[in-house]
């Protein structure tokens, strides 16, 4: 099954507080320019769009779910859920600066956690730079626990947090 097939309409209304005017749906090919403008304006647009199209193709192949948060036509948040043989990973979580600390990130993580749980994988991982205490604290509040630290040459150290699922629902 493709990851997108595990997503139900009810999951797109997560049971965490977030602005009522925000809605969620899987990303589509045509969302690239709005995603760039809303969440990644500092990135080179041509390169960003090429990467976006590649990720949408991965979503169509079933190995990734790219979820967007919208306020009207404006993209205010984004995240990826990636499937591996025994685990899942939330990657590239981004919320537009003016929408942070309002529950948008929590809602994206909650939706992705629900999808990951339904796939039958053993755990869900999310990474954070050591200096990003605010994101780290959010992930802990949402039930993630530290499972390992990453020391990457030439890059800031990071922490990988995990959420283990007690029972698999396939």
C-alpha positions as CSV (number, residue, x, y, z in Angstrom):
1,X,0.0,0.0,0.0
2,X,1.1,3.5,-0.7
3,X,1.6,5.7,2.4
4,X,-1.0,8.1,1.1
5,X,-3.6,5.3,1.1
6,X,-3.3,5.0,4.9
7,X,-4.4,8.6,5.3
8,X,-8.1,9.0,6.2
9,X,-10.2,12.2,6.1
10,X,-10.6,12.0,9.9
11,X,-6.8,12.0,10.3
12,X,-6.7,15.4,8.5
13,X,-8.6,16.8,11.6
14,X,-6.1,16.0,14.3
15,X,-7.2,16.1,18.0
16,X,-4.6,18.7,19.0
17,X,-5.2,22.5,19.2
18,X,-4.4,24.3,16.0
19,X,-5.9,27.4,14.2
20,X,-9.4,26.6,12.9
21,X,-8.6,28.3,9.6
22,X,-5.7,25.9,8.9
23,X,-6.4,22.7,6.8
24,X,-4.2,19.8,5.8
25,X,-3.8,17.7,2.7
26,X,-1.2,15.7,0.8
27,X,1.1,17.8,-1.4
28,X,0.5,17.8,-5.2
29,X,2.8,18.7,-8.1
30,X,1.3,22.1,-8.5
31,X,2.0,23.1,-4.8
32,X,5.7,23.7,-5.4
33,X,5.5,27.5,-5.9
34,X,3.2,28.1,-3.0
35,X,5.3,25.8,-0.7
36,X,8.5,27.7,-1.8
37,X,6.9,31.1,-1.1
38,X,5.3,30.1,2.2
39,X,8.0,28.0,3.9
40,X,11.3,28.1,1.9
41,X,11.6,31.6,0.2
42,X,15.4,31.6,1.1
43,X,16.0,28.6,-1.1
44,X,16.9,28.8,-4.8
45,X,13.4,28.4,-6.5
46,X,14.5,26.3,-9.5
47,X,16.4,23.9,-7.4
48,X,13.7,23.8,-4.8
49,X,11.0,23.0,-7.4
50,X,13.1,20.2,-8.9
51,X,13.4,18.7,-5.4
52,X,9.7,19.1,-4.8
53,X,8.8,17.3,-8.0
54,X,11.2,14.4,-7.1
55,X,9.5,14.1,-3.6
56,X,6.0,14.1,-5.2
57,X,7.2,11.2,-7.5
58,X,8.3,9.3,-4.3
59,X,4.9,10.0,-2.8
60,X,3.2,8.6,-6.0
61,X,5.5,5.5,-5.7
62,X,4.3,5.0,-2.1
63,X,7.5,5.5,-0.1
64,X,6.7,9.0,1.1
65,X,3.8,11.2,2.3
66,X,4.3,14.9,1.9
67,X,1.8,16.7,4.0
68,X,1.0,20.4,3.7
69,X,-0.8,22.8,6.0
70,X,-2.8,25.6,4.4
71,X,-4.4,28.9,5.4
72,X,-6.5,29.6,2.4
73,X,-4.2,29.2,-0.6
74,X,-1.1,30.0,1.5
75,X,1.1,27.1,2.5
76,X,2.0,27.6,6.2
77,X,3.5,24.2,7.1
78,X,5.0,21.1,5.5
79,X,6.4,17.7,6.5
80,X,7.4,14.4,5.1
81,X,6.8,10.9,6.3
82,X,9.2,8.4,4.9
83,X,8.8,4.6,5.0
84,X,11.7,2.3,5.7
85,X,11.5,-1.5,6.3
86,X,11.1,-1.5,10.1
87,X,10.5,2.2,10.9
88,X,9.2,5.5,9.7
89,X,10.8,8.9,9.8
90,X,9.3,12.4,9.9
91,X,11.6,14.7,7.9
92,X,11.8,18.2,6.8
93,X,9.2,19.5,9.2
94,X,8.7,23.3,8.5
95,X,6.2,25.8,9.7
96,X,6.2,29.4,8.4
97,X,7.7,31.7,11.0
98,X,4.4,33.7,11.6
99,X,2.5,30.4,12.2
100,X,4.9,28.8,14.7
101,X,3.8,28.1,18.3
102,X,0.2,27.9,17.2
103,X,-0.2,24.1,16.9
104,X,0.5,23.7,13.2
105,X,3.6,21.6,13.7
106,X,1.9,19.6,16.4
107,X,-1.0,18.9,14.0
108,X,1.4,17.8,11.2
109,X,3.3,15.5,13.6
110,X,0.0,14.0,15.0
111,X,-1.3,13.3,11.5
112,X,1.9,11.6,10.5
113,X,2.1,9.6,13.7
114,X,-1.4,8.3,13.0
115,X,-0.4,7.2,9.5
116,X,2.8,5.6,10.7
117,X,1.0,3.7,13.4
118,X,-1.4,2.3,10.7
119,X,1.4,1.0,8.6
120,X,2.5,-1.6,11.2
121,X,6.0,-0.3,11.5
122,X,7.7,-0.6,14.9
123,X,8.7,3.0,15.5
124,X,8.6,6.5,14.2
125,X,11.7,8.7,14.3
126,X,12.2,12.5,14.1
127,X,15.5,14.4,14.2
128,X,16.4,17.7,15.6
129,X,19.5,19.8,15.8
130,X,20.9,19.9,19.3
131,X,20.5,23.7,19.5
132,X,16.8,23.6,18.6
133,X,15.5,23.2,22.1
134,X,12.0,24.4,21.3
135,X,11.5,21.7,18.6
136,X,13.1,19.1,20.9
137,X,10.7,20.0,23.7
138,X,7.7,19.8,21.4
139,X,8.7,16.3,20.2
140,X,9.1,15.1,23.8
141,X,5.6,16.6,24.7
142,X,4.2,14.6,21.7
143,X,5.6,11.3,23.1
144,X,9.0,11.0,21.5
145,X,12.0,9.9,23.5
146,X,15.7,10.4,22.7
147,X,17.2,7.2,21.1
148,X,20.5,8.4,19.7
149,X,22.8,11.3,18.9
150,X,24.4,12.0,15.5
151,X,27.8,13.5,15.0
152,X,28.1,14.4,11.4
153,X,31.4,15.8,9.9
154,X,31.1,19.5,9.2
155,X,27.5,19.7,10.5
156,X,25.9,20.5,13.7
157,X,25.2,17.6,16.1
158,X,21.7,16.2,16.0
159,X,19.4,14.1,18.2
160,X,17.1,11.4,16.9
161,X,13.9,10.9,18.9
162,X,11.7,7.8,18.6
163,X,8.1,6.9,19.3
164,X,7.6,3.1,19.6
165,X,4.2,1.7,18.8
166,X,2.9,-0.8,21.3
167,X,0.8,-2.7,18.7
168,X,0.9,-2.6,15.0
169,X,-2.3,-1.9,13.0
170,X,-2.1,-3.0,9.4
